[in-house]
Amino acid sequence: MSQKTVLITCVDRYMGVAIQLKFEELGFRIITGNYPMQSQNECEKLIESAGEIDILVANLAETPRASPVQSIDNKDWSYLFDCLVHPLMYLVRAVTPQMLDRQSGKIIAITSAAPLKGVPNHASYCAARSAQNGFIKAVGMELARSNIQINAIAQNYINNDTYYPDQLLNEAKFVDHLNRNLPTQKVAAAAETAELAAYLASDNCTHMVGQILPLAGGWIT
């Protein structure tokens, strides 16, 4: 069997490093794109330069622009959509033709569980992440008949540099928050996301399409 090619976007942040390490361990050929990944031109050039892509991991993240709804800034709102929503569409749109030609392919979006529950004072972020999740659900259904599996890992409380960095994990206030609000009472290792992504990328995953898979320690259960 020929070596499969995986393209991981924004590999230098969020879940990129953990997923790259796992996929290298599994013997995939890895192509990476660095942060930022915002413009249509940048996204399309990355897809074009990668050549044949068997698996696209759309790893997109940006820090929330927190504010009460009455104080949402237009620039913050637009910025989150520019960083999270539009690049996802650009990337998927650009890679889909080659996957349709081959009648095979996998797309894995690393999104967020935030819009599945809702977070007060984070309406802009939840809206952008919800748009990602809705897009993946629709495209997953659309392309399933062409043997292309598209799913999202909607995570929260996973160790990563963007939202749950190492320095936060032992802060007393944060530990108290975990104990009161999260059934598992812990932040999971980044390797858990990488393991789930590896399954979604594997030949064993053929019957899961358009799913938004919560990986959040029971936060939204």
CYANA upper distance limits for C-alpha pairs under 8 A (distance plus 0.5 A):
  3 GLN  CA     27 GLY  CA      7.86
  3 GLN  CA     28 PHE  CA      6.59
  3 GLN  CA     29 ARG  CA      6.99
  4 LYS  CA     28 PHE  CA      5.91
  4 LYS  CA     29 ARG  CA      6.48
  4 LYS  CA     53 ILE  CA      8.30
  4 LYS  CA     54 ASP  CA      6.47
  4 LYS  CA     55 ILE  CA      8.30
  5 THR  CA     28 PHE  CA      6.41
  5 THR  CA     29 ARG  CA      5.14
  5 THR  CA     30 ILE  CA      6.46
  5 THR  CA     31 ILE  CA      7.79
  5 THR  CA     52 GLU  CA      7.75
  5 THR  CA     53 ILE  CA      5.87
  5 THR  CA     54 ASP  CA      5.78
  5 THR  CA     55 ILE  CA      6.92
  6 VAL  CA     28 PHE  CA      7.08
  6 VAL  CA     29 ARG  CA      6.60
  6 VAL  CA     30 ILE  CA      5.58
  6 VAL  CA     31 ILE  CA      6.60
  6 VAL  CA     53 ILE  CA      6.63
  6 VAL  CA     54 ASP  CA      6.55
  6 VAL  CA     55 ILE  CA      5.18
  6 VAL  CA     56 LEU  CA      6.35
  6 VAL  CA     57 VAL  CA      7.72
  7 LEU  CA     30 ILE  CA      6.58
  7 LEU  CA     31 ILE  CA      5.21
  7 LEU  CA     32 THR  CA      6.10
  7 LEU  CA     33 GLY  CA      8.06
  7 LEU  CA     50 ALA  CA      7.91
  7 LEU  CA     53 ILE  CA      7.15
  7 LEU  CA     55 ILE  CA      6.83
  7 LEU  CA     56 LEU  CA      5.48
  7 LEU  CA     57 VAL  CA      6.53
  8 ILE  CA     16 GLY  CA      7.24
  8 ILE  CA     20 GLN  CA      7.87
  8 ILE  CA     30 ILE  CA      7.92
  8 ILE  CA     31 ILE  CA      6.86
  8 ILE  CA     32 THR  CA      5.42
  8 ILE  CA     33 GLY  CA      6.79
  8 ILE  CA     56 LEU  CA      6.78
  8 ILE  CA     57 VAL  CA      5.26
  8 ILE  CA     58 ALA  CA      6.82
  8 ILE  CA     59 ASN  CA      7.14
  9 THR  CA     16 GLY  CA      7.70
  9 THR  CA     32 THR  CA      6.24
  9 THR  CA     33 GLY  CA      5.01
  9 THR  CA     34 ASN  CA      6.76
  9 THR  CA     35 TYR  CA      8.10
  9 THR  CA     37 MET  CA      8.04
  9 THR  CA     57 VAL  CA      6.96
  9 THR  CA     58 ALA  CA      6.06
  9 THR  CA     59 ASN  CA      5.82
  9 THR  CA     60 LEU  CA      7.64
 10 CYS  CA     14 TYR  CA      8.34
 10 CYS  CA     16 GLY  CA      6.88
 10 CYS  CA     32 THR  CA      7.78
 10 CYS  CA     33 GLY  CA      5.77
 10 CYS  CA     34 ASN  CA      4.75
 10 CYS  CA     35 TYR  CA      4.97
 10 CYS  CA     36 PRO  CA      7.14
 10 CYS  CA     37 MET  CA      7.23
 10 CYS  CA     59 ASN  CA      6.51
 10 CYS  CA     60 LEU  CA      6.96
 11 VAL  CA     15 MET  CA      7.79
 11 VAL  CA     16 GLY  CA      4.37
 11 VAL  CA     17 VAL  CA      6.27
 11 VAL  CA     20 GLN  CA      7.97
 11 VAL  CA     32 THR  CA      6.56
 11 VAL  CA     33 GLY  CA      6.61
 11 VAL  CA     34 ASN  CA      6.09
 11 VAL  CA     35 TYR  CA      7.74
 11 VAL  CA     59 ASN  CA      7.76
 12 ASP  CA     16 GLY  CA      6.46
 12 ASP  CA     17 VAL  CA      6.86
 12 ASP  CA     34 ASN  CA      6.41
 12 ASP  CA     35 TYR  CA      7.07
 13 ARG  CA     17 VAL  CA      7.48
 13 ARG  CA     35 TYR  CA      7.83
 13 ARG  CA     61 ALA  CA      8.27
 13 ARG  CA    160 ASN  CA      8.25
 13 ARG  CA    161 ASP  CA      6.94
 13 ARG  CA    162 THR  CA      7.35
 14 TYR  CA     59 ASN  CA      7.70
 14 TYR  CA     60 LEU  CA      7.91
 14 TYR  CA     61 ALA  CA      6.75
 14 TYR  CA    160 ASN  CA      5.89
 14 TYR  CA    161 ASP  CA      6.28
 14 TYR  CA    162 THR  CA      5.97
 14 TYR  CA    163 TYR  CA      8.32
 15 MET  CA     19 ILE  CA      6.70
 15 MET  CA     59 ASN  CA      7.18
 15 MET  CA    110 ILE  CA      8.17
 15 MET  CA    160 ASN  CA      6.91
 15 MET  CA    190 ALA  CA      7.29
 15 MET  CA    193 THR  CA      8.02
 15 MET  CA    194 ALA  CA      8.16
 16 GLY  CA     20 GLN  CA      6.52
 16 GLY  CA     59 ASN  CA      6.93
 17 VAL  CA     21 LEU  CA      6.69
 18 ALA  CA     22 LYS  CA      6.82
 18 ALA  CA    190 ALA  CA      6.50
 18 ALA  CA    191 ALA  CA      6.46
 18 ALA  CA    193 THR  CA      8.44
 18 ALA  CA    194 ALA  CA      6.38
 19 ILE  CA     23 PHE  CA      6.57
 19 ILE  CA    191 ALA  CA      8.05
 19 ILE  CA    193 THR  CA      8.02
 19 ILE  CA    194 ALA  CA      5.11
 19 ILE  CA    195 GLU  CA      8.46
 19 ILE  CA    197 ALA  CA      7.77
 19 ILE  CA    198 ALA  CA      8.39
 20 GLN  CA     24 GLU  CA      6.51
 20 GLN  CA     30 ILE  CA      7.74
 21 LEU  CA     25 GLU  CA      6.71
 22 LYS  CA     26 LEU  CA      6.93
 22 LYS  CA    191 ALA  CA      8.25
 22 LYS  CA    194 ALA  CA      6.65
 22 LYS  CA    195 GLU  CA      7.74
 22 LYS  CA    198 ALA  CA      7.79
 23 PHE  CA     27 GLY  CA      6.91
 23 PHE  CA     28 PHE  CA      6.13
 23 PHE  CA     30 ILE  CA      8.05
 23 PHE  CA    198 ALA  CA      7.31
 24 GLU  CA     28 PHE  CA      6.07
 24 GLU  CA     29 ARG  CA      7.66
 24 GLU  CA     30 ILE  CA      7.51
 31 ILE  CA     50 ALA  CA      7.27
 33 GLY  CA     37 MET  CA      8.33
 33 GLY  CA     46 LEU  CA      7.41
 36 PRO  CA     83 CYS  CA      8.36
 37 MET  CA     42 GLU  CA      7.07
 37 MET  CA     43 CYS  CA      6.95
 37 MET  CA     60 LEU  CA      8.36
 37 MET  CA     83 CYS  CA      7.53
 37 MET  CA     87 PRO  CA      7.02
 38 GLN  CA     42 GLU  CA      7.44
 38 GLN  CA     43 CYS  CA      7.69
 38 GLN  CA     82 ASP  CA      6.55
 38 GLN  CA     83 CYS  CA      5.94
 38 GLN  CA     86 HIS  CA      7.78
 38 GLN  CA     87 PRO  CA      5.92
 39 SER  CA     43 CYS  CA      6.85
 39 SER  CA     82 ASP  CA      8.46
 39 SER  CA     87 PRO  CA      7.31
 40 GLN  CA     44 GLU  CA      6.57
 40 GLN  CA     86 HIS  CA      8.48
 40 GLN  CA     87 PRO  CA      7.35
 40 GLN  CA     90 TYR  CA      6.25
 41 ASN  CA     45 LYS  CA      6.46
 42 GLU  CA     46 LEU  CA      6.77
 43 CYS  CA     47 ILE  CA      6.97
 43 CYS  CA     87 PRO  CA      7.24
 43 CYS  CA     90 TYR  CA      6.65
 43 CYS  CA     91 LEU  CA      6.13
 43 CYS  CA     94 ALA  CA      8.38
 44 GLU  CA     48 GLU  CA      6.60
 44 GLU  CA     90 TYR  CA      7.38
 44 GLU  CA     91 LEU  CA      7.10
 44 GLU  CA     94 ALA  CA      6.39
 45 LYS  CA     49 SER  CA      6.45
 46 LEU  CA     50 ALA  CA      6.68
 47 ILE  CA     51 GLY  CA      7.26
 47 ILE  CA     53 ILE  CA      8.50
 47 ILE  CA     91 LEU  CA      7.67
 47 ILE  CA     94 ALA  CA      7.07
 47 ILE  CA     95 VAL  CA      6.87
 52 GLU  CA     98 GLN  CA      7.82
 53 ILE  CA     95 VAL  CA      8.04
 53 ILE  CA     98 GLN  CA      8.48
 53 ILE  CA     99 MET  CA      8.41
 53 ILE  CA    105 GLY  CA      8.31
 54 ASP  CA     99 MET  CA      8.06
 54 ASP  CA    104 SER  CA      8.11
 54 ASP  CA    105 GLY  CA      5.64
 54 ASP  CA    106 LYS  CA      6.95
 55 ILE  CA    105 GLY  CA      6.44
 55 ILE  CA    106 LYS  CA      5.23
 55 ILE  CA    107 ILE  CA      6.19
 55 ILE  CA    108 ILE  CA      8.14
 55 ILE  CA    201 ALA  CA      7.14
 56 LEU  CA    106 LYS  CA      6.84
 56 LEU  CA    107 ILE  CA      5.22
 56 LEU  CA    108 ILE  CA      6.70
 57 VAL  CA    107 ILE  CA      6.45
 57 VAL  CA    108 ILE  CA      5.29
 57 VAL  CA    109 ALA  CA      6.31
 57 VAL  CA    110 ILE  CA      7.89
 58 ALA  CA     88 LEU  CA      7.16
 58 ALA  CA     91 LEU  CA      8.13
 58 ALA  CA    107 ILE  CA      7.86
 58 ALA  CA    108 ILE  CA      6.59
 58 ALA  CA    109 ALA  CA      5.11
 58 ALA  CA    110 ILE  CA      6.70
 59 ASN  CA    109 ALA  CA      6.61
 59 ASN  CA    110 ILE  CA      5.60
 59 ASN  CA    111 THR  CA      8.08
 60 LEU  CA     83 CYS  CA      7.77
 60 LEU  CA     84 LEU  CA      6.33
 60 LEU  CA     88 LEU  CA      8.26
 60 LEU  CA    109 ALA  CA      8.42
 60 LEU  CA    110 ILE  CA      7.22
 60 LEU  CA    111 THR  CA      7.74
 61 ALA  CA     83 CYS  CA      7.68
 61 ALA  CA     84 LEU  CA      6.87
 61 ALA  CA    111 THR  CA      8.28
 61 ALA  CA    162 THR  CA      7.77
 62 GLU  CA     80 LEU  CA      7.45
 62 GLU  CA     83 CYS  CA      7.15
 62 GLU  CA     84 LEU  CA      7.69
 62 GLU  CA    162 THR  CA      7.61
 63 THR  CA    162 THR  CA      7.03
 63 THR  CA    163 TYR  CA      7.50
 64 PRO  CA     80 LEU  CA      8.15
 64 PRO  CA    122 HIS  CA      7.33
 64 PRO  CA    124 SER  CA      8.15
 64 PRO  CA    125 TYR  CA      5.94
 65 ARG  CA     76 ASP  CA      6.60
 65 ARG  CA     77 TRP  CA      8.34
 65 ARG  CA     80 LEU  CA      8.42
 65 ARG  CA    122 HIS  CA      7.42
 65 ARG  CA    124 SER  CA      7.54
 65 ARG  CA    125 TYR  CA      7.33
 66 ALA  CA    121 ASN  CA      6.02
 66 ALA  CA    122 HIS  CA      5.51
 66 ALA  CA    123 ALA  CA      8.34
 66 ALA  CA    124 SER  CA      8.22
 66 ALA  CA    125 TYR  CA      8.38
 67 SER  CA     71 SER  CA      6.52
 67 SER  CA     72 ILE  CA      6.43
 67 SER  CA    121 ASN  CA      5.33
 67 SER  CA    122 HIS  CA      6.83
 67 SER  CA    123 ALA  CA      8.44
 68 PRO  CA     72 ILE  CA      7.06
 68 PRO  CA    120 PRO  CA      7.99
 68 PRO  CA    121 ASN  CA      4.98
 68 PRO  CA    122 HIS  CA      7.84
 68 PRO  CA    123 ALA  CA      8.31
 69 VAL  CA    121 ASN  CA      7.01
 69 VAL  CA    123 ALA  CA      7.15
 72 ILE  CA     76 ASP  CA      7.75
 72 ILE  CA     77 TRP  CA      7.57
 72 ILE  CA    124 SER  CA      7.96
 73 ASP  CA     77 TRP  CA      6.79
 74 ASN  CA     78 SER  CA      6.61
 75 LYS  CA     79 TYR  CA      6.38
 76 ASP  CA     80 LEU  CA      6.80
 76 ASP  CA    124 SER  CA      8.16
 77 TRP  CA     81 PHE  CA      7.12
 77 TRP  CA    124 SER  CA      6.00
 77 TRP  CA    125 TYR  CA      8.32
 78 SER  CA     82 ASP  CA      6.53
 79 TYR  CA     83 CYS  CA      6.64
 80 LEU  CA     84 LEU  CA      6.38
 80 LEU  CA     85 VAL  CA      8.09
 80 LEU  CA    124 SER  CA      7.75
 80 LEU  CA    125 TYR  CA      7.10
 80 LEU  CA    128 ALA  CA      6.84
 81 PHE  CA     85 VAL  CA      5.35
 81 PHE  CA     86 HIS  CA      6.70
 81 PHE  CA    128 ALA  CA      6.01
 82 ASP  CA     86 HIS  CA      5.93
 82 ASP  CA     87 PRO  CA      7.43
 83 CYS  CA     87 PRO  CA      7.00
 84 LEU  CA     88 LEU  CA      7.05
 84 LEU  CA    128 ALA  CA      7.02
 84 LEU  CA    129 ARG  CA      7.62
 84 LEU  CA    132 GLN  CA      7.76
 85 VAL  CA     89 MET  CA      7.12
 85 VAL  CA    128 ALA  CA      6.62
 85 VAL  CA    129 ARG  CA      7.89
 85 VAL  CA    131 ALA  CA      7.00
 85 VAL  CA    132 GLN  CA      6.09
 86 HIS  CA     90 TYR  CA      6.70
 87 PRO  CA     91 LEU  CA      6.49
 88 LEU  CA     92 VAL  CA      6.65
 88 LEU  CA    132 GLN  CA      7.68
 89 MET  CA     93 ARG  CA      6.31
 89 MET  CA    135 PHE  CA      8.38
 90 TYR  CA     94 ALA  CA      6.57
 91 LEU  CA     95 VAL  CA      6.75
 92 VAL  CA     96 THR  CA      6.41
 92 VAL  CA    107 ILE  CA      8.30
 93 ARG  CA     97 PRO  CA      8.15
 95 VAL  CA     99 MET  CA      7.21
 96 THR  CA    100 LEU  CA      6.57
 97 PRO  CA    101 ASP  CA      6.72
 98 GLN  CA    102 ARG  CA      6.87
 99 MET  CA    103 GLN  CA      6.23
 99 MET  CA    104 SER  CA      5.89
 99 MET  CA    105 GLY  CA      5.86
 99 MET  CA    148 ILE  CA      7.70
100 LEU  CA    104 SER  CA      7.20
100 LEU  CA    146 SER  CA      6.97
100 LEU  CA    148 ILE  CA      8.38
103 GLN  CA    146 SER  CA      5.63
103 GLN  CA    147 ASN  CA      6.16
103 GLN  CA    148 ILE  CA      7.39
104 SER  CA    146 SER  CA      7.12
104 SER  CA    147 ASN  CA      5.47
104 SER  CA    148 ILE  CA      5.52
105 GLY  CA    147 ASN  CA      7.44
105 GLY  CA    148 ILE  CA      5.18
105 GLY  CA    149 GLN  CA      7.02
106 LYS  CA    148 ILE  CA      6.00
106 LYS  CA    149 GLN  CA      5.35
106 LYS  CA    150 ILE  CA      6.20
106 LYS  CA    200 LEU  CA      8.30
106 LYS  CA    201 ALA  CA      6.81
107 ILE  CA    148 ILE  CA      8.27
107 ILE  CA    149 GLN  CA      6.92
107 ILE  CA    150 ILE  CA      5.14
107 ILE  CA    151 ASN  CA      7.02
107 ILE  CA    201 ALA  CA      8.42
108 ILE  CA    150 ILE  CA      6.42
108 ILE  CA    151 ASN  CA      5.75
108 ILE  CA    152 ALA  CA      5.99
108 ILE  CA    153 ILE  CA      7.82
108 ILE  CA    197 ALA  CA      7.49
108 ILE  CA    200 LEU  CA      7.72
108 ILE  CA    201 ALA  CA      8.12
109 ALA  CA    136 ILE  CA      8.13
109 ALA  CA    150 ILE  CA      8.49
109 ALA  CA    151 ASN  CA      6.92
109 ALA  CA    152 ALA  CA      5.01
109 ALA  CA    153 ILE  CA      6.77
110 ILE  CA    152 ALA  CA      6.26
110 ILE  CA    153 ILE  CA      5.51
110 ILE  CA    154 ALA  CA      6.91
110 ILE  CA    155 GLN  CA      8.00
111 THR  CA    129 ARG  CA      6.84
111 THR  CA    132 GLN  CA      7.44
111 THR  CA    133 ASN  CA      7.54
111 THR  CA    152 ALA  CA      6.83
111 THR  CA    153 ILE  CA      6.35
111 THR  CA    154 ALA  CA      5.31
111 THR  CA    155 GLN  CA      7.03
112 SER  CA    129 ARG  CA      6.66
112 SER  CA    153 ILE  CA      7.64
112 SER  CA    154 ALA  CA      4.53
112 SER  CA    155 GLN  CA      5.14
112 SER  CA    156 ASN  CA      6.65
112 SER  CA    214 PRO  CA      8.49
113 ALA  CA    117 LYS  CA      7.47
113 ALA  CA    154 ALA  CA      5.04
113 ALA  CA    155 GLN  CA      5.49
113 ALA  CA    156 ASN  CA      6.19
113 ALA  CA    214 PRO  CA      6.56
113 ALA  CA    215 LEU  CA      7.99
113 ALA  CA    216 ALA  CA      7.40
113 ALA  CA    220 ILE  CA      8.08
114 ALA  CA    118 GLY  CA      6.03
114 ALA  CA    119 VAL  CA      6.87
114 ALA  CA    126 CYS  CA      6.30
114 ALA  CA    129 ARG  CA      7.84
114 ALA  CA    154 ALA  CA      8.50
114 ALA  CA    155 GLN  CA      8.48
114 ALA  CA    156 ASN  CA      7.66
115 PRO  CA    119 VAL  CA      7.88
115 PRO  CA    126 CYS  CA      5.12
115 PRO  CA    127 ALA  CA      7.36
115 PRO  CA    129 ARG  CA      6.84
115 PRO  CA    130 SER  CA      5.84
116 LEU  CA    130 SER  CA      8.15
116 LEU  CA    220 ILE  CA      7.42
117 LYS  CA    220 ILE  CA      6.39
118 GLY  CA    122 HIS  CA      8.42
118 GLY  CA    123 ALA  CA      8.19
118 GLY  CA    126 CYS  CA      7.06
119 VAL  CA    123 ALA  CA      7.47
119 VAL  CA    126 CYS  CA      7.66
122 HIS  CA    126 CYS  CA      6.63
123 ALA  CA    127 ALA  CA      6.42
124 SER  CA    128 ALA  CA      6.82
125 TYR  CA    129 ARG  CA      6.68
126 CYS  CA    130 SER  CA      6.35
127 ALA  CA    131 ALA  CA      6.68
128 ALA  CA    132 GLN  CA      6.97
129 ARG  CA    133 ASN  CA      6.83
130 SER  CA    134 GLY  CA      6.58
131 ALA  CA    135 PHE  CA      6.57
132 GLN  CA    136 ILE  CA      6.80
133 ASN  CA    137 LYS  CA      6.78
133 ASN  CA    152 ALA  CA      7.40
133 ASN  CA    154 ALA  CA      8.46
133 ASN  CA    212 ILE  CA      7.01
134 GLY  CA    138 ALA  CA      6.83
135 PHE  CA    139 VAL  CA      6.60
136 ILE  CA    140 GLY  CA      6.21
136 ILE  CA    150 ILE  CA      7.20
136 ILE  CA    151 ASN  CA      6.78
136 ILE  CA    152 ALA  CA      7.18
136 ILE  CA    210 GLY  CA      6.41
136 ILE  CA    211 GLN  CA      8.18
136 ILE  CA    212 ILE  CA      8.33
137 LYS  CA    141 MET  CA      6.89
137 LYS  CA    150 ILE  CA      8.43
137 LYS  CA    151 ASN  CA      7.73
137 LYS  CA    209 VAL  CA      8.29
137 LYS  CA    210 GLY  CA      4.56
137 LYS  CA    211 GLN  CA      6.59
137 LYS  CA    212 ILE  CA      7.66
138 ALA  CA    142 GLU  CA      6.71
138 ALA  CA    210 GLY  CA      7.14
139 VAL  CA    143 LEU  CA      6.60
139 VAL  CA    150 ILE  CA      7.69
139 VAL  CA    210 GLY  CA      7.43
140 GLY  CA    144 ALA  CA      6.47
140 GLY  CA    148 ILE  CA      8.24
140 GLY  CA    149 GLN  CA      6.89
140 GLY  CA    150 ILE  CA      5.18
140 GLY  CA    151 ASN  CA      7.08
140 GLY  CA    209 VAL  CA      5.79
140 GLY  CA    210 GLY  CA      4.44
140 GLY  CA    211 GLN  CA      8.12
141 MET  CA    145 ARG  CA      8.50
141 MET  CA    209 VAL  CA      6.97
141 MET  CA    210 GLY  CA      6.09
143 LEU  CA    147 ASN  CA      7.53
143 LEU  CA    148 ILE  CA      6.11
143 LEU  CA    149 GLN  CA      7.78
143 LEU  CA    150 ILE  CA      8.35
144 ALA  CA    148 ILE  CA      5.70
144 ALA  CA    149 GLN  CA      6.41
144 ALA  CA    150 ILE  CA      8.26
144 ALA  CA    209 VAL  CA      6.97
147 ASN  CA    206 THR  CA      8.39
149 GLN  CA    206 THR  CA      7.38
149 GLN  CA    207 HIS  CA      8.36
149 GLN  CA    208 MET  CA      7.23
149 GLN  CA    209 VAL  CA      5.70
149 GLN  CA    210 GLY  CA      8.01
150 ILE  CA    208 MET  CA      8.43
150 ILE  CA    209 VAL  CA      5.92
150 ILE  CA    210 GLY  CA      6.09
150 ILE  CA    211 GLN  CA      8.12
151 ASN  CA    200 LEU  CA      8.20
151 ASN  CA    208 MET  CA      7.95
151 ASN  CA    209 VAL  CA      6.29
151 ASN  CA    210 GLY  CA      5.48
151 ASN  CA    211 GLN  CA      5.45
151 ASN  CA    212 ILE  CA      6.69
151 ASN  CA    213 LEU  CA      8.12
152 ALA  CA    210 GLY  CA      8.04
152 ALA  CA    211 GLN  CA      6.70
152 ALA  CA    212 ILE  CA      5.35
152 ALA  CA    213 LEU  CA      6.54
153 ILE  CA    193 THR  CA      8.10
153 ILE  CA    196 LEU  CA      8.39
153 ILE  CA    197 ALA  CA      8.14
153 ILE  CA    212 ILE  CA      6.52
153 ILE  CA    213 LEU  CA      5.41
153 ILE  CA    214 PRO  CA      6.74
153 ILE  CA    215 LEU  CA      7.28
154 ALA  CA    212 ILE  CA      6.50
154 ALA  CA    213 LEU  CA      5.97
154 ALA  CA    214 PRO  CA      5.22
154 ALA  CA    215 LEU  CA      6.52
154 ALA  CA    216 ALA  CA      8.23
155 GLN  CA    193 THR  CA      8.40
155 GLN  CA    213 LEU  CA      8.37
155 GLN  CA    214 PRO  CA      6.16
155 GLN  CA    215 LEU  CA      5.04
155 GLN  CA    216 ALA  CA      5.73
156 ASN  CA    215 LEU  CA      6.96
156 ASN  CA    216 ALA  CA      5.09
156 ASN  CA    217 GLY  CA      8.21
156 ASN  CA    219 TRP  CA      8.46
157 TYR  CA    164 TYR  CA      7.34
157 TYR  CA    186 LYS  CA      7.97
157 TYR  CA    187 VAL  CA      5.33
157 TYR  CA    188 ALA  CA      6.88
157 TYR  CA    216 ALA  CA      6.30
157 TYR  CA    217 GLY  CA      7.58
158 ILE  CA    164 TYR  CA      7.07
158 ILE  CA    187 VAL  CA      5.76
158 ILE  CA    188 ALA  CA      5.28
158 ILE  CA    189 ALA  CA      6.45
158 ILE  CA    190 ALA  CA      6.37
158 ILE  CA    193 THR  CA      8.30
158 ILE  CA    216 ALA  CA      7.88
159 ASN  CA    163 TYR  CA      8.11
159 ASN  CA    164 TYR  CA      5.51
159 ASN  CA    165 PRO  CA      6.53
159 ASN  CA    166 ASP  CA      7.61
159 ASN  CA    187 VAL  CA      6.61
159 ASN  CA    188 ALA  CA      6.53
159 ASN  CA    189 ALA  CA      5.86
159 ASN  CA    190 ALA  CA      5.79
160 ASN  CA    164 TYR  CA      5.67
160 ASN  CA    165 PRO  CA      5.74
160 ASN  CA    166 ASP  CA      8.16
160 ASN  CA    190 ALA  CA      7.00
161 ASP  CA    165 PRO  CA      4.99
161 ASP  CA    166 ASP  CA      8.00
164 TYR  CA    168 LEU  CA      6.85
164 TYR  CA    169 LEU  CA      7.56
164 TYR  CA    187 VAL  CA      8.38
165 PRO  CA    169 LEU  CA      7.49
166 ASP  CA    170 ASN  CA      8.38
167 GLN  CA    171 GLU  CA      7.99
168 LEU  CA    174 PHE  CA      7.54
169 LEU  CA    174 PHE  CA      7.29
169 LEU  CA    175 VAL  CA      7.43
169 LEU  CA    187 VAL  CA      8.00
170 ASN  CA    174 PHE  CA      7.70
170 ASN  CA    175 VAL  CA      6.92
171 GLU  CA    175 VAL  CA      6.65
172 ALA  CA    176 ASP  CA      6.64
173 LYS  CA    177 HIS  CA      6.79
174 PHE  CA    178 LEU  CA      6.79
175 VAL  CA    179 ASN  CA      6.75
176 ASP  CA    180 ARG  CA      6.73
177 HIS  CA    181 ASN  CA      6.41
177 HIS  CA    182 LEU  CA      8.33
178 LEU  CA    182 LEU  CA      5.71
178 LEU  CA    185 GLN  CA      5.44
178 LEU  CA    186 LYS  CA      6.75
179 ASN  CA    183 PRO  CA      8.19
179 ASN  CA    185 GLN  CA      5.39
179 ASN  CA    186 LYS  CA      8.27
180 ARG  CA    185 GLN  CA      8.20
181 ASN  CA    185 GLN  CA      8.04
181 ASN  CA    219 TRP  CA      7.88
182 LEU  CA    186 LYS  CA      7.81
182 LEU  CA    217 GLY  CA      7.02
182 LEU  CA    218 GLY  CA      7.03
182 LEU  CA    219 TRP  CA      6.02
183 PRO  CA    217 GLY  CA      6.80
183 PRO  CA    218 GLY  CA      6.07
183 PRO  CA    219 TRP  CA      7.28
184 THR  CA    217 GLY  CA      5.83
184 THR  CA    218 GLY  CA      7.31
185 GLN  CA    217 GLY  CA      8.29
186 LYS  CA    217 GLY  CA      8.17
187 VAL  CA    217 GLY  CA      8.41
188 ALA  CA    192 GLU  CA      7.44
188 ALA  CA    217 GLY  CA      8.31
189 ALA  CA    193 THR  CA      8.39
190 ALA  CA    194 ALA  CA      7.09
191 ALA  CA    195 GLU  CA      6.54
192 GLU  CA    196 LEU  CA      6.90
193 THR  CA    197 ALA  CA      6.62
193 THR  CA    215 LEU  CA      8.12
194 ALA  CA    198 ALA  CA      6.55
195 GLU  CA    199 TYR  CA      6.92
196 LEU  CA    200 LEU  CA      6.83
197 ALA  CA    201 ALA  CA      6.62
198 ALA  CA    202 SER  CA      6.61
199 TYR  CA    204 ASN  CA      7.74
199 TYR  CA    205 CYS  CA      6.99
200 LEU  CA    205 CYS  CA      6.10
201 ALA  CA    205 CYS  CA      7.50
214 PRO  CA    220 ILE  CA      8.34
216 ALA  CA    220 ILE  CA      7.66
